[in-house]
Amino acid sequence: MVANMASKKARCLISEKKGKALNFELKSLLIKMKELEQNLIKMTLAHDEMHAESFKKFVRQATFLYGDLTEERQFKIDKDVYQGQLILVKDISTRGNANKKSQIGKDTKVVEYRAE
């Protein structure tokens, strides 16, 4: 019975040491995860800034090449160029149907732009 108690105590000590080691490893991993999250945030912000700068560059070049953007030529987020026409994005089908113009509503204003 004494040997059995000593064996149980030894197993408890071993388990306690393993638990402490696992706790230390968990804390180390949590610190590493926090560092990775901070790096991801920094990289995301840098990526977003790069895209914003690219867009500003595009607007500057478009203004330079085509002059001031008048009201008719102002950038509209809800429109896109499709088959040489500027139409509402919601009217552009992604299904690949042959007759795309039939999907444009009657109240949709279609403006054609051609490069000069």
C-alpha distance (Angstrom), angle and dihedral (degrees) to the residues before:
residue distance angle dihedral
M1 . . .
V2 3.83 . .
A3 3.81 89.8 .
N4 3.77 89.7 49.7
M5 3.83 91.0 52.2
A6 3.80 91.1 48.2
S7 3.80 90.0 50.2
K8 3.81 91.8 50.8
K9 3.81 90.9 47.5
A10 3.81 90.7 50.2
R11 3.82 91.1 49.9
C12 3.82 89.9 49.0
L13 3.82 91.0 51.2
I14 3.80 90.8 49.1
S15 3.82 91.1 48.4
E16 3.80 90.6 48.1
K17 3.82 91.4 52.0
K18 3.82 90.5 48.1
G19 3.80 89.9 48.6
K20 3.81 91.6 51.9
A21 3.81 90.8 47.9
L22 3.81 90.9 49.6
N23 3.81 90.8 48.0
F24 3.80 90.2 51.9
E25 3.82 90.7 48.3
L26 3.82 90.7 48.2
K27 3.81 91.6 51.7
S28 3.82 90.3 48.5
L29 3.80 91.0 50.3
L30 3.81 92.0 48.2
I31 3.82 90.3 52.0
K32 3.81 90.4 48.8
M33 3.81 90.9 47.8
K34 3.82 90.9 51.9
E35 3.83 90.0 50.7
L36 3.81 90.6 49.8
E37 3.82 91.2 49.1
Q38 3.82 90.3 52.0
N39 3.82 90.7 49.0
L40 3.80 90.1 49.3
I41 3.81 91.0 51.9
K42 3.83 91.0 49.7
M43 3.81 91.8 48.0
T44 3.81 92.2 47.2
L45 3.79 91.6 51.1
A46 3.81 91.0 48.3
H47 3.81 90.4 48.4
D48 3.81 92.1 49.3
E49 3.81 90.7 48.0
M50 3.80 90.4 51.0
H51 3.82 91.3 53.2
A52 3.80 91.7 46.4
E53 3.81 90.0 52.0
S54 3.83 90.5 48.3
F55 3.79 90.2 52.2
K56 3.80 91.8 48.5
K57 3.81 88.2 49.7
F58 3.81 89.5 52.4
V59 3.81 91.8 50.6
R60 3.82 91.4 48.7
Q61 3.81 91.3 50.2
A62 3.81 93.1 45.4
T63 3.80 90.0 50.3
F64 3.81 90.6 47.8
L65 3.82 93.9 47.5
Y66 3.80 99.4 39.5
G67 3.81 102.6 25.8
D68 3.76 125.5 -123.4
L69 3.76 113.7 -8.8
T70 3.79 103.2 -113.9
E71 3.77 121.3 -156.9
E72 3.82 92.1 -92.9
R73 3.80 91.2 52.3
Q74 3.79 97.8 40.6
F75 3.80 115.9 130.0
K76 3.79 112.4 -99.6
I77 3.79 118.3 -167.1
D78 3.80 92.9 -153.5
K79 3.82 93.1 58.3
D80 3.78 135.2 67.9
V81 3.79 138.4 -179.5
Y82 3.78 111.2 -100.0
Q83 3.80 123.8 172.7
G84 3.80 90.9 -15.5
Q85 3.80 94.5 -49.3
L86 3.80 133.9 100.2
I87 3.80 107.7 -128.0
L88 3.77 138.7 156.3
V89 3.81 112.5 -77.4
K90 3.80 90.9 -131.7
D91 3.81 89.0 60.8
I92 3.80 93.6 55.8
S93 3.79 109.4 95.4
T94 3.78 118.5 -143.2
R95 3.79 92.4 -164.6
G96 3.81 94.7 88.5
N97 3.81 97.5 -122.9
A98 3.80 115.0 170.1
N99 3.82 96.3 -130.0
K100 3.80 102.8 56.7
K101 3.83 95.3 160.7
S102 3.81 90.6 65.8
Q103 3.82 87.7 64.6
I104 3.81 93.5 57.6
G105 3.80 111.1 97.9
K106 3.82 120.8 -121.6
D107 3.81 90.5 -118.1
T108 3.83 92.1 53.4
K109 3.80 113.0 110.1
V110 3.80 109.2 -137.9
V111 3.81 116.3 -161.1
E112 3.78 119.2 -172.9
Y113 3.79 119.4 -144.3
R114 3.76 123.8 -168.7
A115 3.79 126.9 -172.7
E116 3.78 111.2 -117.0
